Amino acid sequence: MEHSSTDSQQDSPTQTFKRLIAALGEGDLDTVMSLYDPGATFLPEPGNPVTGKDAIRQAMEAFVESLQPKLGIESSHEFILGDVACVVAKWSGRGSGPEGSQVEMAGRSANVLAREPDGRWVVLLDNPWGTDLFDETDRS
């Protein structure tokens, strides 16, 4: 199993995820959606997964329209086993909420990607909440 915390490989799973975050911050949903597998699952909020590109695009559109977010990756690690990868990342961002109020957001994501036959990586599971899905009472 490969383990990397650097981003030197241009076509790495981490670079794919960073391209997705950059495109999302620019409101470029066509690029965002090109980085998802057709059957991918996204968790726009804990407990409410959406599956498939149409549902993911709808959730992303609502996110971009409501907050106009600027997002960034503070640190990340990737774990690759053959054609499957897990990218965990610490992210943060800002947006404009209702009536222009500033909204701060942050999390530690857990994402699963797959390598396509052409060598590109696509997102299978986009979980921006990572282990934050558990609250203290759920932990054993």
N, C-alpha and C positions, 0 to 999 in steps of 0.2 A: 504494500500500500504506500502510495506517495503522500507526503505531508509537506505543505509549503505555506509559508506566511509572506511570501514575496509576490509581486505582480509582474515579474520579468517576462513571463510567457504571454505573448500577445493574445493567443486564442485560449487562454485558461478559463476555467469556470469562473474564477474570481473576476476576470476582466469582463466576461459576459454579464455578470451580475452588476458590475460597476457601470457598464454601458446602459443597462436597464435603468439604474437609479438616475444617471445623468439625463437620459432621454425623458424620464418621468418628470424630473425637475424643469425641463424645457417645455413640457406639455406635448412632446412628440410621441403620441400614442401609437403611430404606425411603427416606429422603431421599437417601442416597448413591446408591442404585440408580436413583432417578428422574432423576439427572443423567447417566446413561450411555445411549448409543445401544444398541439391542438387539444390534447386531453388534460392539460395542466390544471392544477388546483391552486387557488390563491385564497388567503385568509384576510379579507379587508378589515375584519375585526374578529377578536377571539370568539370562537364558537359559531361563526357564520361563514364556513367555506363556500366558495363558488368554483365551479368546474367548467372548463371549456373556454375557448377564446372569446366568444360573444359575452359570456357572463363576466369574465375577467375584464374585458374592455369596458363594459358598463360600470363596473366597480371603480376602475381606474379613472374613467371620465368623471364620475361623481367626486372622487378624491381631488383631482386636479381642479375641477370647477369650483369646489367648495373652499379649498385652501390655497390654491396656487403655490404648492410647496416648493421649497428649495431643500434638497436632501443631500447628504453626504455620508460616506463610509469612513469611520474613524480608524477601524482596524478590521482585519479579516483573516481567516484561515480556510484552507481548502483541504479536503481529504478525497483522494481519487482512488477508485478501485475499478480498473478496466474502463468501461464506458459510462460509469455512474460516479457522480461527485456530490459531496456535501460541502456547501459553503456556509460558514457561520460568520456573521459580521456584526460589529457594533456600529449602529447608525444613529444619526441625529438629523433634525431638520426644523425648519420654521415655515410658517404659513400665515396667511391672513384669514382670520375667521370672520364670522358675521360682523358687519358694521366696521370692518377694518381692524378688529382686535388681533393682536399677535398671538399665535399659537406655537408653542414649543412642543416637539415630539422627539422621542428617542426610544431605542430598543436594541435587542440582540436577536437578530434573525437566524433562522435555520432554513436552508434552502437545498433542494435536491435538483441536480441537473443531469442530463444525459447527453452523451456525444452522438451526434448524428453521423450517418455514413460518410458525409462530406467533411467531417472533422469539426464542424461547428458544435458548440454547446447550447442546449436549450433548457429552459426551466420546466421542471415537472411539478415541483411543489415550491410555492413561495409563501413562507410563513414569517412575516416581519416581526411576529411576537415571540418566536423561539420558545424558550422555556418560561417566558413571562406568562404563558398561558396558564400556568399553575399559580394559585395564590398560596400563601403560607399554610392555610388549613388543609390543602390537598397534598402537601408533601409528606412523604413517609420516611 
